[in-house]
């Protein structure tokens, strides 16, 4: 399983992060989006949403597929030659 953080934004007591996941065995790719909100008393509200790449609109799908290819190419280039 491969994971790549593709977006993170934190503003005060709230934040959003997106992680691109890829399973090389099945070829499945998806994005997990997590929203965190902290209240003034230390409680945290966490909302997680999973979006399959093939279910996204074509523009977003192309963007994440490009990012995935770049990340996988970067990993492959960092591996020692055999």
N, C-alpha and C positions, 0 to 999 in steps of 0.2 A: 504494500500500500504506500503510495506517495502522497505527501501533503505539502502544499505551498501556500503560505499566507499571501494573499493578493491585495488586501485592503485593510487598513486599520485607521479609525478615527476616534479620538477621545476628547470629549468636551465636558469639563467639570465632572458632574456626577453621571454622565451617560457615555456610552461608547458603542461602536459597531466594529465588528471584524468579519472578514470574509476569508475562507480557506478553500482552496481548490484541491480536491481529492481525485486521485486516479488509481484504479486497480488494474495493473498491467495484465493480470491473468484473464480477467473478464472483459477488459477494455472499457469498463464503466467509468464515467467521469461525472462529478457533481460538485456543487458549491454549497458550503455550509455558511450561513449568515447568522451571527450571534449578536443580539442587542442586550446590553447590560445597563440597568438603571439603579443607582444607589439613592436611597432616601436619606434624610438627615439623621436617622436613628440607626444606621448601620445595616439595614436590610437591603438585600439585592434582589432585583427582579431580572431574571434571565429568560430571554425568548430566543429559541433556535429554530431556524427554517432551513430545510434542505431543498435544493433546486437541482434537478437533473439537467445536464447540459443539453440533451436532445429535446427537452421540453421548453427551453428558453426561446425568446424571439431570436431570429437569425442574426441580428447585429450583436447582441450579447453573447450568443453562442460562438460566433466567429472570434470575438475578443478573447473569451476564455480559452478557446481551442488554441489560439495563437500563443497566449501566455503559457499554456500547458506544453506546447511544443518547445518553446524557448527554455522553460525550466528543465524539461527532460533532456534537451540537447546540452544544457549547461552541466547537468549531472553526468552525462555520458562523456563529455570532454574532460571532466575532472577525474575520471577513473583512469588508473594506470594502464598503459598499453600491455597487452599480454603477448 
